[in-house]
Amino acid sequence: MGSLGSDVAQSMTVFGRKTDEKRAKKNCSEFQMPLHYPRYTKADYESMPEWRIDCLLKEYGLPVMGDAAEKRKFAMGAFLWPSQLK
């Protein structure tokens, strides 16, 4: 009986992890706050390749739509303070 109990507990733990993984994947499209806020300047965003902007926006769960100029403008608006946009 002892081994049956441990098997059940182990399968419940595995099931719980799978549920957490599914929940994490499901919430992937919502806003996420990574550990560090991006520290790029306006000049960094202006010269940043489109693929890097895509990665940055995805990392924060923000929409990745439009052409490179639109994504760049969105990223600057999302991550730069108004005084940095001048």
PDB file of N, CA, C and O in Angstrom:
ATOM      1  N   MET A   1       0.827  -1.204   0.000  1.00  0.00           N
ATOM      2  CA  MET A   1       0.000   0.000   0.000  1.00  0.00           C
ATOM      3  C   MET A   1       0.859   1.251   0.000  1.00  0.00           C
ATOM      4  O   MET A   1       0.483   2.266  -0.586  1.00  0.00           O
ATOM      5  N   GLY A   2       2.010   1.183   0.654  1.00  0.00           N
ATOM      6  CA  GLY A   2       2.883   2.347   0.705  1.00  0.00           C
ATOM      7  C   GLY A   2       3.359   2.754  -0.672  1.00  0.00           C
ATOM      8  O   GLY A   2       3.432   3.945  -0.972  1.00  0.00           O
ATOM      9  N   SER A   3       3.689   1.774  -1.528  1.00  0.00           N
ATOM     10  CA  SER A   3       4.184   2.124  -2.857  1.00  0.00           C
ATOM     11  C   SER A   3       3.069   2.700  -3.716  1.00  0.00           C
ATOM     12  O   SER A   3       3.314   3.576  -4.545  1.00  0.00           O
ATOM     13  N   LEU A   4       1.849   2.218  -3.528  1.00  0.00           N
ATOM     14  CA  LEU A   4       0.724   2.753  -4.282  1.00  0.00           C
ATOM     15  C   LEU A   4       0.508   4.223  -3.934  1.00  0.00           C
ATOM     16  O   LEU A   4       0.263   5.046  -4.817  1.00  0.00           O
ATOM     17  N   GLY A   5       0.599   4.547  -2.662  1.00  0.00           N
ATOM     18  CA  GLY A   5       0.431   5.931  -2.235  1.00  0.00           C
ATOM     19  C   GLY A   5       1.484   6.841  -2.835  1.00  0.00           C
ATOM     20  O   GLY A   5       1.176   7.954  -3.262  1.00  0.00           O
ATOM     21  N   SER A   6       2.724   6.378  -2.871  1.00  0.00           N
ATOM     22  CA  SER A   6       3.782   7.218  -3.434  1.00  0.00           C
ATOM     23  C   SER A   6       3.620   7.357  -4.939  1.00  0.00           C
ATOM     24  O   SER A   6       3.934   8.409  -5.497  1.00  0.00           O
ATOM     25  N   ASP A   7       3.126   6.293  -5.621  1.00  0.00           N
ATOM     26  CA  ASP A   7       2.879   6.383  -7.060  1.00  0.00           C
ATOM     27  C   ASP A   7       1.795   7.417  -7.359  1.00  0.00           C
ATOM     28  O   ASP A   7       1.912   8.204  -8.299  1.00  0.00           O
ATOM     29  N   VAL A   8       0.755   7.403  -6.557  1.00  0.00           N
ATOM     30  CA  VAL A   8      -0.338   8.356  -6.746  1.00  0.00           C
ATOM     31  C   VAL A   8       0.162   9.778  -6.490  1.00  0.00           C
ATOM     32  O   VAL A   8      -0.149  10.697  -7.248  1.00  0.00           O
ATOM     33  N   ALA A   9       0.932   9.952  -5.426  1.00  0.00           N
ATOM     34  CA  ALA A   9       1.462  11.278  -5.113  1.00  0.00           C
ATOM     35  C   ALA A   9       2.380  11.766  -6.227  1.00  0.00           C
ATOM     36  O   ALA A   9       2.355  12.940  -6.596  1.00  0.00           O
ATOM     37  N   GLN A  10       3.196  10.846  -6.763  1.00  0.00           N
ATOM     38  CA  GLN A  10       4.114  11.220  -7.837  1.00  0.00           C
ATOM     39  C   GLN A  10       3.341  11.609  -9.094  1.00  0.00           C
ATOM     40  O   GLN A  10       3.677  12.597  -9.748  1.00  0.00           O
ATOM     41  N   SER A  11       2.299  10.834  -9.438  1.00  0.00           N
ATOM     42  CA  SER A  11       1.529  11.162 -10.636  1.00  0.00           C
ATOM     43  C   SER A  11       0.783  12.481 -10.455  1.00  0.00           C
ATOM     44  O   SER A  11       0.613  13.226 -11.420  1.00  0.00           O
ATOM     45  N   MET A  12       0.335  12.782  -9.236  1.00  0.00           N
ATOM     46  CA  MET A  12      -0.332  14.055  -8.985  1.00  0.00           C
ATOM     47  C   MET A  12       0.650  15.213  -9.138  1.00  0.00           C
ATOM     48  O   MET A  12       0.285  16.277  -9.639  1.00  0.00           O
ATOM     49  N   THR A  13       1.894  15.008  -8.707  1.00  0.00           N
ATOM     50  CA  THR A  13       2.906  16.049  -8.851  1.00  0.00           C
ATOM     51  C   THR A  13       3.177  16.309 -10.319  1.00  0.00           C
ATOM     52  O   THR A  13       3.253  17.464 -10.739  1.00  0.00           O
ATOM     53  N   VAL A  14       3.326  15.253 -11.108  1.00  0.00           N
ATOM     54  CA  VAL A  14       3.563  15.399 -12.543  1.00  0.00           C
ATOM     55  C   VAL A  14       2.367  16.081 -13.188  1.00  0.00           C
ATOM     56  O   VAL A  14       2.538  16.979 -14.013  1.00  0.00           O
ATOM     57  N   PHE A  15       1.149  15.664 -12.821  1.00  0.00           N
ATOM     58  CA  PHE A  15      -0.055  16.286 -13.361  1.00  0.00           C
ATOM     59  C   PHE A  15      -0.095  17.766 -13.002  1.00  0.00           C
ATOM     60  O   PHE A  15      -0.453  18.597 -13.837  1.00  0.00           O
ATOM     61  N   GLY A  16       0.267  18.101 -11.771  1.00  0.00           N
ATOM     62  CA  GLY A  16       0.280  19.497 -11.341  1.00  0.00           C
ATOM     63  C   GLY A  16       1.252  20.326 -12.152  1.00  0.00           C
ATOM     64  O   GLY A  16       0.951  21.467 -12.501  1.00  0.00           O
ATOM     65  N   ARG A  17       2.425  19.763 -12.460  1.00  0.00           N
ATOM     66  CA  ARG A  17       3.411  20.476 -13.272  1.00  0.00           C
ATOM     67  C   ARG A  17       2.887  20.695 -14.678  1.00  0.00           C
ATOM     68  O   ARG A  17       3.062  21.771 -15.251  1.00  0.00           O
ATOM     69  N   LYS A  18       2.238  19.670 -15.239  1.00  0.00           N
ATOM     70  CA  LYS A  18       1.691  19.812 -16.590  1.00  0.00           C
ATOM     71  C   LYS A  18       0.624  20.893 -16.615  1.00  0.00           C
ATOM     72  O   LYS A  18       0.546  21.666 -17.570  1.00  0.00           O
ATOM     73  N   THR A  19      -0.194  20.956 -15.581  1.00  0.00           N
ATOM     74  CA  THR A  19      -1.222  21.983 -15.497  1.00  0.00           C
ATOM     75  C   THR A  19      -0.582  23.365 -15.424  1.00  0.00           C
ATOM     76  O   THR A  19      -1.033  24.299 -16.086  1.00  0.00           O
ATOM     77  N   ASP A  20       0.476  23.493 -14.614  1.00  0.00           N
ATOM     78  CA  ASP A  20       1.176  24.776 -14.512  1.00  0.00           C
ATOM     79  C   ASP A  20       1.787  25.173 -15.848  1.00  0.00           C
ATOM     80  O   ASP A  20       1.744  26.345 -16.221  1.00  0.00           O
ATOM     81  N   GLU A  21       2.361  24.203 -16.582  1.00  0.00           N
ATOM     82  CA  GLU A  21       2.952  24.490 -17.884  1.00  0.00           C
ATOM     83  C   GLU A  21       1.885  24.953 -18.867  1.00  0.00           C
ATOM     84  O   GLU A  21       2.101  25.897 -19.626  1.00  0.00           O
ATOM     85  N   LYS A  22       0.726  24.282 -18.852  1.00  0.00           N
ATOM     86  CA  LYS A  22      -0.364  24.686 -19.742  1.00  0.00           C
ATOM     87  C   LYS A  22      -0.833  26.094 -19.390  1.00  0.00           C
ATOM     88  O   LYS A  22      -1.096  26.908 -20.275  1.00  0.00           O
ATOM     89  N   ARG A  23      -0.936  26.375 -18.098  1.00  0.00           N
ATOM     90  CA  ARG A  23      -1.378  27.694 -17.653  1.00  0.00           C
ATOM     91  C   ARG A  23      -0.366  28.755 -18.085  1.00  0.00           C
ATOM     92  O   ARG A  23      -0.752  29.842 -18.515  1.00  0.00           O
ATOM     93  N   ALA A  24       0.914  28.446 -17.973  1.00  0.00           N
ATOM     94  CA  ALA A  24       1.955  29.396 -18.380  1.00  0.00           C
ATOM     95  C   ALA A  24       1.885  29.661 -19.876  1.00  0.00           C
ATOM     96  O   ALA A  24       2.027  30.804 -20.309  1.00  0.00           O
ATOM     97  N   LYS A  25       1.668  28.614 -20.675  1.00  0.00           N
ATOM     98  CA  LYS A  25       1.561  28.795 -22.121  1.00  0.00           C
ATOM     99  C   LYS A  25       0.312  29.590 -22.469  1.00  0.00           C
ATOM    100  O   LYS A  25       0.336  30.426 -23.373  1.00  0.00           O
ATOM    101  N   LYS A  26      -0.776  29.333 -21.757  1.00  0.00           N
ATOM    102  CA  LYS A  26      -2.030  30.031 -22.011  1.00  0.00           C
ATOM    103  C   LYS A  26      -1.880  31.523 -21.708  1.00  0.00           C
ATOM    104  O   LYS A  26      -2.420  32.354 -22.438  1.00  0.00           O
ATOM    105  N   ASN A  27      -1.163  31.872 -20.652  1.00  0.00           N
ATOM    106  CA  ASN A  27      -0.995  33.261 -20.244  1.00  0.00           C
ATOM    107  C   ASN A  27       0.106  33.974 -21.015  1.00  0.00           C
ATOM    108  O   ASN A  27       0.398  35.137 -20.734  1.00  0.00           O
ATOM    109  N   CYS A  28       0.708  33.317 -21.957  1.00  0.00           N
ATOM    110  CA  CYS A  28       1.838  33.880 -22.688  1.00  0.00           C
ATOM    111  C   CYS A  28       1.453  35.147 -23.445  1.00  0.00           C
ATOM    112  O   CYS A  28       2.307  36.004 -23.673  1.00  0.00           O
ATOM    113  N   SER A  29       0.203  35.284 -23.836  1.00  0.00           N
ATOM    114  CA  SER A  29      -0.194  36.446 -24.622  1.00  0.00           C
ATOM    115  C   SER A  29      -0.536  37.651 -23.749  1.00  0.00           C
ATOM    116  O   SER A  29      -0.771  38.740 -24.274  1.00  0.00           O
ATOM    117  N   GLU A  30      -0.568  37.481 -22.445  1.00  0.00           N
ATOM    118  CA  GLU A  30      -0.872  38.584 -21.551  1.00  0.00           C
ATOM    119  C   GLU A  30       0.404  39.333 -21.191  1.00  0.00           C
ATOM    120  O   GLU A  30       1.507  38.818 -21.373  1.00  0.00           O
ATOM    121  N   PHE A  31       0.248  40.551 -20.679  1.00  0.00           N
ATOM    122  CA  PHE A  31       1.409  41.352 -20.300  1.00  0.00           C
ATOM    123  C   PHE A  31       2.221  40.614 -19.249  1.00  0.00           C
ATOM    124  O   PHE A  31       1.672  40.068 -18.292  1.00  0.00           O
ATOM    125  N   GLN A  32       3.526  40.602 -19.438  1.00  0.00           N
ATOM    126  CA  GLN A  32       4.435  39.969 -18.495  1.00  0.00           C
ATOM    127  C   GLN A  32       5.497  40.985 -18.118  1.00  0.00           C
ATOM    128  O   GLN A  32       5.915  41.785 -18.955  1.00  0.00           O
ATOM    129  N   MET A  33       5.928  40.964 -16.894  1.00  0.00           N
ATOM    130  CA  MET A  33       6.981  41.875 -16.472  1.00  0.00           C
ATOM    131  C   MET A  33       8.233  41.073 -16.174  1.00  0.00           C
ATOM    132  O   MET A  33       8.346  40.467 -15.109  1.00  0.00           O
ATOM    133  N   PRO A  34       9.173  41.066 -17.108  1.00  0.00           N
ATOM    134  CA  PRO A  34      10.436  40.387 -16.839  1.00  0.00           C
ATOM    135  C   PRO A  34      11.164  41.032 -15.662  1.00  0.00           C
ATOM    136  O   PRO A  34      10.774  42.093 -15.176  1.00  0.00           O
ATOM    137  N   LEU A  35      12.203  40.383 -15.226  1.00  0.00           N
ATOM    138  CA  LEU A  35      12.938  40.835 -14.057  1.00  0.00           C
ATOM    139  C   LEU A  35      13.499  42.243 -14.226  1.00  0.00           C
ATOM    140  O   LEU A  35      13.475  43.037 -13.285  1.00  0.00           O
ATOM    141  N   HIS A  36      13.998  42.557 -15.408  1.00  0.00           N
ATOM    142  CA  HIS A  36      14.618  43.860 -15.644  1.00  0.00           C
ATOM    143  C   HIS A  36      13.853  44.645 -16.708  1.00  0.00           C
ATOM    144  O   HIS A  36      13.388  44.084 -17.701  1.00  0.00           O
ATOM    145  N   TYR A  37      13.733  45.935 -16.485  1.00  0.00           N
ATOM    146  CA  TYR A  37      13.120  46.840 -17.454  1.00  0.00           C
ATOM    147  C   TYR A  37      14.172  47.155 -18.512  1.00  0.00           C
ATOM    148  O   TYR A  37      15.335  47.360 -18.163  1.00  0.00           O
ATOM    149  N   PRO A  38      13.806  47.202 -19.797  1.00  0.00           N
ATOM    150  CA  PRO A  38      14.825  47.469 -20.826  1.00  0.00           C
ATOM    151  C   PRO A  38      15.447  48.858 -20.659  1.00  0.00           C
ATOM    152  O   PRO A  38      14.754  49.830 -20.357  1.00  0.00           O
ATOM    153  N   ARG A  39      16.745  48.932 -20.859  1.00  0.00           N
ATOM    154  CA  ARG A  39      17.463  50.204 -20.686  1.00  0.00           C
ATOM    155  C   ARG A  39      18.054  50.672 -22.006  1.00  0.00           C
ATOM    156  O   ARG A  39      19.250  50.952 -22.095  1.00  0.00           O
ATOM    157  N   TYR A  40      17.231  50.755 -23.008  1.00  0.00           N
ATOM    158  CA  TYR A  40      17.686  51.236 -24.306  1.00  0.00           C
ATOM    159  C   TYR A  40      17.387  52.724 -24.429  1.00  0.00           C
ATOM    160  O   TYR A  40      16.440  53.228 -23.825  1.00  0.00           O
ATOM    161  N   THR A  41      18.190  53.412 -25.204  1.00  0.00           N
ATOM    162  CA  THR A  41      17.958  54.833 -25.481  1.00  0.00           C
ATOM    163  C   THR A  41      17.148  54.952 -26.768  1.00  0.00           C
ATOM    164  O   THR A  41      16.928  53.970 -27.476  1.00  0.00           O
ATOM    165  N   LYS A  42      16.714  56.163 -27.050  1.00  0.00           N
ATOM    166  CA  LYS A  42      15.980  56.405 -28.291  1.00  0.00           C
ATOM    167  C   LYS A  42      16.846  56.014 -29.489  1.00  0.00           C
ATOM    168  O   LYS A  42      16.351  55.416 -30.444  1.00  0.00           O
ATOM    169  N   ALA A  43      18.120  56.345 -29.442  1.00  0.00           N
ATOM    170  CA  ALA A  43      19.040  55.989 -30.532  1.00  0.00           C
ATOM    171  C   ALA A  43      19.160  54.471 -30.681  1.00  0.00           C
ATOM    172  O   ALA A  43      19.269  53.959 -31.795  1.00  0.00           O
ATOM    173  N   ASP A  44      19.139  53.753 -29.548  1.00  0.00           N
ATOM    174  CA  ASP A  44      19.197  52.285 -29.607  1.00  0.00           C
ATOM    175  C   ASP A  44      17.986  51.730 -30.347  1.00  0.00           C
ATOM    176  O   ASP A  44      18.120  50.858 -31.205  1.00  0.00           O
ATOM    177  N   TYR A  45      16.795  52.243 -30.007  1.00  0.00           N
ATOM    178  CA  TYR A  45      15.580  51.772 -30.676  1.00  0.00           C
ATOM    179  C   TYR A  45      15.593  52.127 -32.161  1.00  0.00           C
ATOM    180  O   TYR A  45      15.164  51.330 -32.996  1.00  0.00           O
ATOM    181  N   GLU A  46      16.079  53.308 -32.486  1.00  0.00           N
ATOM    182  CA  GLU A  46      16.097  53.741 -33.885  1.00  0.00           C
ATOM    183  C   GLU A  46      17.023  52.892 -34.749  1.00  0.00           C
ATOM    184  O   GLU A  46      16.786  52.742 -35.947  1.00  0.00           O
ATOM    185  N   SER A  47      18.073  52.336 -34.154  1.00  0.00           N
ATOM    186  CA  SER A  47      19.010  51.506 -34.921  1.00  0.00           C
ATOM    187  C   SER A  47      18.807  50.008 -34.698  1.00  0.00           C
ATOM    188  O   SER A  47      19.498  49.193 -35.309  1.00  0.00           O
ATOM    189  N   MET A  48      17.869  49.641 -33.832  1.00  0.00           N
ATOM    190  CA  MET A  48      17.635  48.238 -33.489  1.00  0.00           C
ATOM    191  C   MET A  48      17.013  47.496 -34.673  1.00  0.00           C
ATOM    192  O   MET A  48      16.077  47.997 -35.296  1.00  0.00           O
ATOM    193  N   PRO A  49      17.535  46.294 -34.987  1.00  0.00           N
ATOM    194  CA  PRO A  49      16.926  45.516 -36.075  1.00  0.00           C
ATOM    195  C   PRO A  49      15.510  45.062 -35.696  1.00  0.00           C
ATOM    196  O   PRO A  49      15.185  44.903 -34.520  1.00  0.00           O
ATOM    197  N   GLU A  50      14.695  44.861 -36.706  1.00  0.00           N
ATOM    198  CA  GLU A  50      13.289  44.509 -36.471  1.00  0.00           C
ATOM    199  C   GLU A  50      13.146  43.238 -35.642  1.00  0.00           C
ATOM    200  O   GLU A  50      12.277  43.163 -34.774  1.00  0.00           O
ATOM    201  N   TRP A  51      13.989  42.238 -35.897  1.00  0.00           N
ATOM    202  CA  TRP A  51      13.866  40.977 -35.155  1.00  0.00           C
ATOM    203  C   TRP A  51      14.099  41.194 -33.662  1.00  0.00           C
ATOM    204  O   TRP A  51      13.486  40.514 -32.838  1.00  0.00           O
ATOM    205  N   ARG A  52      14.977  42.132 -33.304  1.00  0.00           N
ATOM    206  CA  ARG A  52      15.259  42.398 -31.890  1.00  0.00           C
ATOM    207  C   ARG A  52      14.081  43.111 -31.240  1.00  0.00           C
ATOM    208  O   ARG A  52      13.750  42.843 -30.085  1.00  0.00           O
ATOM    209  N   ILE A  53      13.453  44.013 -31.974  1.00  0.00           N
ATOM    210  CA  ILE A  53      12.256  44.689 -31.457  1.00  0.00           C
ATOM    211  C   ILE A  53      11.149  43.658 -31.236  1.00  0.00           C
ATOM    212  O   ILE A  53      10.455  43.694 -30.220  1.00  0.00           O
ATOM    213  N   ASP A  54      10.986  42.733 -32.195  1.00  0.00           N
ATOM    214  CA  ASP A  54       9.992  41.665 -32.054  1.00  0.00           C
ATOM    215  C   ASP A  54      10.236  40.867 -30.780  1.00  0.00           C
ATOM    216  O   ASP A  54       9.306  40.610 -30.016  1.00  0.00           O
ATOM    217  N   CYS A  55      11.487  40.478 -30.552  1.00  0.00           N
ATOM    218  CA  CYS A  55      11.833  39.697 -29.355  1.00  0.00           C
ATOM    219  C   CYS A  55      11.530  40.476 -28.080  1.00  0.00           C
ATOM    220  O   CYS A  55      10.995  39.920 -27.121  1.00  0.00           O
ATOM    221  N   LEU A  56      11.869  41.746 -28.071  1.00  0.00           N
ATOM    222  CA  LEU A  56      11.642  42.582 -26.898  1.00  0.00           C
ATOM    223  C   LEU A  56      10.149  42.702 -26.591  1.00  0.00           C
ATOM    224  O   LEU A  56       9.732  42.555 -25.442  1.00  0.00           O
ATOM    225  N   LEU A  57       9.355  42.967 -27.615  1.00  0.00           N
ATOM    226  CA  LEU A  57       7.910  43.093 -27.411  1.00  0.00           C
ATOM    227  C   LEU A  57       7.303  41.772 -26.957  1.00  0.00           C
ATOM    228  O   LEU A  57       6.453  41.758 -26.066  1.00  0.00           O
ATOM    229  N   LYS A  58       7.726  40.666 -27.555  1.00  0.00           N
ATOM    230  CA  LYS A  58       7.218  39.352 -27.150  1.00  0.00           C
ATOM    231  C   LYS A  58       7.598  39.038 -25.712  1.00  0.00           C
ATOM    232  O   LYS A  58       6.805  38.458 -24.971  1.00  0.00           O
ATOM    233  N   GLU A  59       8.804  39.417 -25.313  1.00  0.00           N
ATOM    234  CA  GLU A  59       9.278  39.157 -23.956  1.00  0.00           C
ATOM    235  C   GLU A  59       8.364  39.805 -22.920  1.00  0.00           C
ATOM    236  O   GLU A  59       8.182  39.266 -21.829  1.00  0.00           O
ATOM    237  N   TYR A  60       7.796  40.946 -23.255  1.00  0.00           N
ATOM    238  CA  TYR A  60       6.901  41.658 -22.345  1.00  0.00           C
ATOM    239  C   TYR A  60       5.427  41.362 -22.624  1.00  0.00           C
ATOM    240  O   TYR A  60       4.547  41.956 -22.002  1.00  0.00           O
ATOM    241  N   GLY A  61       5.154  40.443 -23.560  1.00  0.00           N
ATOM    242  CA  GLY A  61       3.776  40.080 -23.859  1.00  0.00           C
ATOM    243  C   GLY A  61       3.014  41.168 -24.587  1.00  0.00           C
ATOM    244  O   GLY A  61       1.787  41.221 -24.515  1.00  0.00           O
ATOM    245  N   LEU A  62       3.728  42.036 -25.287  1.00  0.00           N
ATOM    246  CA  LEU A  62       3.094  43.136 -26.019  1.00  0.00           C
ATOM    247  C   LEU A  62       2.870  42.740 -27.474  1.00  0.00           C
ATOM    248  O   LEU A  62       3.566  41.862 -27.985  1.00  0.00           O
ATOM    249  N   PRO A  63       1.909  43.372 -28.149  1.00  0.00           N
ATOM    250  CA  PRO A  63       1.612  42.996 -29.536  1.00  0.00           C
ATOM    251  C   PRO A  63       2.773  43.289 -30.482  1.00  0.00           C
ATOM    252  O   PRO A  63       3.452  44.310 -30.371  1.00  0.00           O
ATOM    253  N   VAL A  64       2.977  42.367 -31.410  1.00  0.00           N
ATOM    254  CA  VAL A  64       4.036  42.510 -32.417  1.00  0.00           C
ATOM    255  C   VAL A  64       3.342  42.592 -33.766  1.00  0.00           C
ATOM    256  O   VAL A  64       3.278  41.610 -34.506  1.00  0.00           O
ATOM    257  N   MET A  65       2.820  43.783 -34.081  1.00  0.00           N
ATOM    258  CA  MET A  65       2.081  43.969 -35.330  1.00  0.00           C
ATOM    259  C   MET A  65       2.592  45.212 -36.031  1.00  0.00           C
ATOM    260  O   MET A  65       3.103  46.135 -35.396  1.00  0.00           O
ATOM    261  N   GLY A  66       2.448  45.227 -37.346  1.00  0.00           N
ATOM    262  CA  GLY A  66       2.845  46.384 -38.128  1.00  0.00           C
ATOM    263  C   GLY A  66       4.217  46.219 -38.742  1.00  0.00           C
ATOM    264  O   GLY A  66       4.867  45.183 -38.599  1.00  0.00           O
ATOM    265  N   ASP A  67       4.640  47.261 -39.426  1.00  0.00           N
ATOM    266  CA  ASP A  67       5.967  47.214 -40.046  1.00  0.00           C
ATOM    267  C   ASP A  67       7.019  47.633 -39.014  1.00  0.00           C
ATOM    268  O   ASP A  67       6.694  47.947 -37.869  1.00  0.00           O
ATOM    269  N   ALA A  68       8.267  47.631 -39.435  1.00  0.00           N
ATOM    270  CA  ALA A  68       9.370  47.920 -38.511  1.00  0.00           C
ATOM    271  C   ALA A  68       9.234  49.302 -37.875  1.00  0.00           C
ATOM    272  O   ALA A  68       9.490  49.464 -36.682  1.00  0.00           O
ATOM    273  N   ALA A  69       8.833  50.297 -38.664  1.00  0.00           N
ATOM    274  CA  ALA A  69       8.697  51.660 -38.132  1.00  0.00           C
ATOM    275  C   ALA A  69       7.608  51.734 -37.059  1.00  0.00           C
ATOM    276  O   ALA A  69       7.782  52.407 -36.043  1.00  0.00           O
ATOM    277  N   GLU A  70       6.487  51.044 -37.284  1.00  0.00           N
ATOM    278  CA  GLU A  70       5.396  51.051 -36.306  1.00  0.00           C
ATOM    279  C   GLU A  70       5.811  50.341 -35.020  1.00  0.00           C
ATOM    280  O   GLU A  70       5.520  50.815 -33.921  1.00  0.00           O
ATOM    281  N   LYS A  71       6.493  49.199 -35.161  1.00  0.00           N
ATOM    282  CA  LYS A  71       6.966  48.460 -33.980  1.00  0.00           C
ATOM    283  C   LYS A  71       7.970  49.291 -33.197  1.00  0.00           C
ATOM    284  O   LYS A  71       7.931  49.327 -31.967  1.00  0.00           O
ATOM    285  N   ARG A  72       8.863  49.954 -33.907  1.00  0.00           N
ATOM    286  CA  ARG A  72       9.887  50.789 -33.274  1.00  0.00           C
ATOM    287  C   ARG A  72       9.221  51.918 -32.484  1.00  0.00           C
ATOM    288  O   ARG A  72       9.589  52.186 -31.340  1.00  0.00           O
ATOM    289  N   LYS A  73       8.239  52.577 -33.105  1.00  0.00           N
ATOM    290  CA  LYS A  73       7.524  53.676 -32.447  1.00  0.00           C
ATOM    291  C   LYS A  73       6.771  53.164 -31.216  1.00  0.00           C
ATOM    292  O   LYS A  73       6.758  53.819 -30.174  1.00  0.00           O
ATOM    293  N   PHE A  74       6.146  51.990 -31.343  1.00  0.00           N
ATOM    294  CA  PHE A  74       5.414  51.403 -30.220  1.00  0.00           C
ATOM    295  C   PHE A  74       6.365  51.077 -29.072  1.00  0.00           C
ATOM    296  O   PHE A  74       6.070  51.372 -27.914  1.00  0.00           O
ATOM    297  N   ALA A  75       7.506  50.468 -29.393  1.00  0.00           N
ATOM    298  CA  ALA A  75       8.481  50.104 -28.357  1.00  0.00           C
ATOM    299  C   ALA A  75       9.008  51.345 -27.637  1.00  0.00           C
ATOM    300  O   ALA A  75       9.149  51.344 -26.414  1.00  0.00           O
ATOM    301  N   MET A  76       9.294  52.394 -28.393  1.00  0.00           N
ATOM    302  CA  MET A  76       9.784  53.626 -27.765  1.00  0.00           C
ATOM    303  C   MET A  76       8.712  54.230 -26.860  1.00  0.00           C
ATOM    304  O   MET A  76       9.018  54.723 -25.774  1.00  0.00           O
ATOM    305  N   GLY A  77       7.460  54.193 -27.304  1.00  0.00           N
ATOM    306  CA  GLY A  77       6.370  54.710 -26.484  1.00  0.00           C
ATOM    307  C   GLY A  77       6.137  53.885 -25.235  1.00  0.00           C
ATOM    308  O   GLY A  77       5.746  54.418 -24.197  1.00  0.00           O
ATOM    309  N   ALA A  78       6.377  52.581 -25.332  1.00  0.00           N
ATOM    310  CA  ALA A  78       6.147  51.693 -24.197  1.00  0.00           C
ATOM    311  C   ALA A  78       7.279  51.742 -23.173  1.00  0.00           C
ATOM    312  O   ALA A  78       7.032  51.631 -21.972  1.00  0.00           O
ATOM    313  N   PHE A  79       8.510  51.905 -23.635  1.00  0.00           N
ATOM    314  CA  PHE A  79       9.649  51.731 -22.736  1.00  0.00           C
ATOM    315  C   PHE A  79      10.444  52.998 -22.421  1.00  0.00           C
ATOM    316  O   PHE A  79      11.267  52.986 -21.505  1.00  0.00           O
ATOM    317  N   LEU A  80      10.223  54.074 -23.146  1.00  0.00           N
ATOM    318  CA  LEU A  80      10.964  55.306 -22.867  1.00  0.00           C
ATOM    319  C   LEU A  80      10.082  56.293 -22.104  1.00  0.00           C
ATOM    320  O   LEU A  80       8.873  56.355 -22.324  1.00  0.00           O
ATOM    321  N   TRP A  81      10.690  57.056 -21.214  1.00  0.00           N
ATOM    322  CA  TRP A  81       9.976  58.120 -20.528  1.00  0.00           C
ATOM    323  C   TRP A  81       9.738  59.245 -21.525  1.00  0.00           C
ATOM    324  O   TRP A  81      10.512  59.390 -22.471  1.00  0.00           O
ATOM    325  N   PRO A  82       8.686  60.048 -21.342  1.00  0.00           N
ATOM    326  CA  PRO A  82       8.409  61.142 -22.288  1.00  0.00           C
ATOM    327  C   PRO A  82       9.609  62.069 -22.505  1.00  0.00           C
ATOM    328  O   PRO A  82       9.827  62.549 -23.617  1.00  0.00           O
ATOM    329  N   SER A  83      10.373  62.318 -21.465  1.00  0.00           N
ATOM    330  CA  SER A  83      11.543  63.193 -21.607  1.00  0.00           C
ATOM    331  C   SER A  83      12.617  62.570 -22.497  1.00  0.00           C
ATOM    332  O   SER A  83      13.445  63.289 -23.057  1.00  0.00           O
ATOM    333  N   GLN A  84      12.614  61.239 -22.634  1.00  0.00           N
ATOM    334  CA  GLN A  84      13.596  60.557 -23.473  1.00  0.00           C
ATOM    335  C   GLN A  84      13.182  60.533 -24.942  1.00  0.00           C
ATOM    336  O   GLN A  84      14.003  60.228 -25.808  1.00  0.00           O
ATOM    337  N   LEU A  85      11.933  60.848 -25.231  1.00  0.00           N
ATOM    338  CA  LEU A  85      11.440  60.810 -26.606  1.00  0.00           C
ATOM    339  C   LEU A  85      11.818  62.056 -27.399  1.00  0.00           C
ATOM    340  O   LEU A  85      11.698  62.066 -28.624  1.00  0.00           O
ATOM    341  N   LYS A  86      12.264  63.091 -26.729  1.00  0.00           N
ATOM    342  CA  LYS A  86      12.588  64.360 -27.399  1.00  0.00           C
ATOM    343  C   LYS A  86      13.880  64.267 -28.158  1.00  0.00           C
ATOM    344  O   LYS A  86      14.302  65.242 -28.780  1.00  0.00           O
TER     345      LYS A  86
END
